[in-house]
Amino acid sequence: MNLWEIKIEIAPESVEAADNTQLELGVGGWSVLEDVIVGRAWVLGIFASAGEADVQWKVLEPLLSEAGVRLSGEPVVRALGDRDWKESYKFHFKAWRFGRLHWVPEWERDSYSVPAGDVVLLLDPGLAFGTGNHETTRLCCERLVSHASAMGTSVADLRVIDAGCGSGILALSAALLGFEQIEGFDNDAEAVRISMENAALNALDGKVNFFVGDLVSGLMGKQADILMANILADVLMRFSSELLAAVAPGGLLILSGILSLEGGRVRDAFMAQAPGWAVDSRTMGEWCDVILIRPR
């Protein structure tokens, strides 16, 4: 069965606004592509049918307009096979690293050079679930790598939960860093399926318990030494009590998916319910994280 691509060129100066729109508002199926060499950019959607592509464009177009995104011309819709889907991502999905962990597109498996002692997570773009290149994911990954480095060999004893796992990048990164008690859940069954495919791609089958769940059912009765939630600011605040309750004494709560201008509000909301917890925050581009550590 073919997938369908809908592609609309936008003004290069509108990239940030378009990116923020589809991420902040949770508009699924869309990505923002930019070729800085030629100075062009596009909004790209991948859907199961031409009809769905048209419907989803009618949803997204007014949101882009409201955000001030300048469109160039009309959207173009075409049938797209799996191979074409992956090829369309090659020019903007690049390998990156932090510490000893590298995130690498699977098509660079044989050409990417890995220093001795480092580890690689191979990624194969899945429909609408990203590749970890966005600042929100990087913020979480960097916190995870830093914490693993500080803990040394004792990471195997720590419990990790990736709440809202998407494509499984955070949970699978934890597995490569030596954590052994890892769970990842998402309220979208397709996200869980893609997470399991990425696990198989990296020979990590069974290393992470992926399952369908939300921030209530997925966390119920559980506590983690590291709980990661890369979602959206309003969702994080709405479920702050569930997230805080799922952090074990001495544990770390990593919150991301937060626009920098929302960081103070998220931080205040969580600290009001967690007096005595240590708190930290870091900004990357237009995004930030909020980190809380529960007292022992």
N, C-alpha and C positions, 0 to 999 in steps of 0.2 A: 504494500500500500504506500503510495506517495504521500509525502508531506507537502505542504504548500507554503511558499515564502511570500510575504508581502513586504515591500521595501520602499521607503520614502526618504528622499534626500532632504537634509536639513542644513541650515547655515552652520558652519563650524563653530561660531560663537554661541550656538544654542545647545551644544553637546551637554554641558553641565546641567542646564535646566531640564533637558530631555531625560538625562540619566536620573536626576533626582525625582522627576515625576513618576517614572515607571517603578523606581525602588520604593520611594516614600509611600506611594499610594497602593503598592502591592498589585500593580497591573501585570498579570502573568503573560508569558509567551513572547515578551518583547526584549530586545537588546538594543543598545546604542553602539554603533560601530564608527570608528574614526580613523582616517588615513591622514596622519599628520604630514606625510611627505607631499602629497598632492593637495592638501588643504581641503578635504571633503569629508562629509559625515552623513550617516544614515540612521534612521530608525528601522529596525528589522524585526519582523514577527514570523514565527514558525507555527503553523497550525495544521490540524488534521484534514481540513478541507478548504476549498476556495470560499465557500459560504461562511465558514467560521472566521476566516481571515477578514472578510468584509465586515462581519458583525463586530469583531474585536476592534477593527480600525475605527468604526463609528463610536465606540466607547472611548478609545484613546485620543482621537483627534481633538475633541473639545478640551480635554485635560492639558494637552500640549499647548493649545492656543491660550488657555488661561495662564499657563506658566511662561508665556512669551516666546515659545519656540517658533522660529521662522522656518516654514516649509518651503521646499523648492520643487514645484511641479506636483504631479499626481502620483499616488501610490501605484506600484507595479506588482502584479500578482503572477506567480508562476509555480508550476509543479516542481517539487524538489525531492530528489532521492536522498537516502542516508549519506551516500558518498558526497553529494553536493553540499549537504548540511555541514559536514565536518570540514570540507574544503573552505566554506565561507567563513569559518572561524579561524583558520590558520593565520590570517594576516594580523589578527588583533589579540590572539591568545598566545602569550609568550611565557617561557619558563621563568620562574622566580625562586628566590631562596631566602631563608632566614636561619641563621645559625647553621646547624648541620642538616636541616631538612630542606629538600628541594621539591617544588611542585612543577611537574613537567608534562606537556601534552604528549599523548601516547605516540603520535607520529614522529616525535623526536627520541623515541626509546633507544634507538641504535646510535644516534649521533651525539646525544648529550653526554658530556663528560662529568663524572661524579668524583669528587675528591675522596681519598681513602677515609673511611670512617663515617662518611655522610650517608644519608638515606634519601630515597626518591619516592614520591607519590605520583604515579602516572594518572593522568586525567583524560577522559574521553568525553567531550561535550555531550550532555544529555539535554533533551528538550526542555528549554526554559529554566534550567536549574543552575546555570553558571559554571565557572571554572576556577573560582577562587581569586581571580584577578582584582576584584573590587576591594576598596579600602576596608569595608566592614569585615570581610573575611580575613584580610591580612592582619587587622588589629587583633582578632581572636587567635589566629595562628601564631603570631609573634608572642603573645602572652603565654600561650601553651608551650611553645618551644623554650621560652625563658624559664618558666616554672619547672619544666622537665629537667633542664640543665641544672637548676638550683637543687633539685631533689636527688639527682644522681640515680643510683640503682634502686632506690626505694620506690620509684614510680610504679613498679609492678604491683605494689600493695594498695595503690590508690584507685578509688572508684571515679570514673569519668562518665558524665552524661552530656550528650549533645542534643539540646532541646530545639526542635525545628531543624532537623539535620540537612534538609535540602538535598544536595548531591553527596552528602556523607564526608565532605572534605575534612571537617574538624575531627570527627570521630576516627576516621582512617589515619589522619595525621597523628593522633594520640597513639594508635596501635603501632605505628612505625617508630614512635619515640620510646616505646617500651612499656606503656601502660597495658595492663592485661584485663582489667575489669571495666569494659566500655559498653555503653548503651547509646543508641541514637534513635530518635523517633521524629515523626512528622505527621501532621494531620492529612497529608496528601499521599495516598498509596503509590502514586507514580514517583514521587520523590524517594520513597522507601525502596522501590524497585531499582531506581537508578543508583542509589547508594549501594545496594547489594551488587549491582553490575560493576561499580567502581571497586568494590572489595575484591571481586573475582579477578578483575584486571590486574590487581596488585598482589594476587595470591594471599589475600587476607580474609578469605572465606571463613566465617565462624569466629573471627577475632573480635567482631563487634556484633552485639545483638541489636539489629535494626527492627523496628516495628512501627505500626501505625498508632498514633496517639496524639493527644493535644496536651496543653500545659496543665490540665487537671489530671486526666487519666494517665498520662505518661510519667508524671512525677509522684503520683499517689503512693504513699507508704515508702518512698525512697529517699535516701540521702547520698550525696556525692561529695567527694573530696574536691573535685573540679566540676562545676556545672557551667556549661557554655550555652548562651542563648543569643544567637545572631538573628534578630527578628525585626521589629519596628518599635519605636519609642512608645507609642500609645499602647501597644499590646504588652510590652514589658511592664509598664506601669499598671495596667489593668490586672495583671497576674503577679504582681510583686509579692504578695503573701505566699503564693504557691512556690515561687522561685526561691524566696528566702528560706522557707521551711525545708526545702530539699537540699540545703547546704549543710554538711556535717560540721561539727565543731572543729575549728581550725581550717575549714575548707574555703575554697576560692570560688566566687561567683563572677563570671566574665560576661558582661552584657555588651552587645554591639548592635549594629543596625540603627544607630542613633545619629541624626544630623547634629553637627557641632552646636548649632543654635538651640538644640533641645537638650544638650548634655546637662546643664544646670538643673533643669526641671526633673529629669530622670534621676539625677543624683539626689536631689532633695526628697523626691518621693520615696526612694529606697532607704535613705538614711533616717527618715521619720519613723520607719518601721523597724530599723535595725540599729538602735543606739549602741554605741560601743564597738561597732564594726569598723575596721580600717577601710578607707576608701581611696581610690586613685582614679585618674582619668588621663587619657592621651588622645590627641587629635591627629588625624591623617587626612589631608585634603579638607573636604567639607564634612567629614564624619568624625565621630569620636567613640570611645568605649567608656564604660564605667565599671570599675573593678571593686568588689567588696570582699573583705576577708572576715570570716566569723571568728570571734574569740574562742579559744579552747575551753 
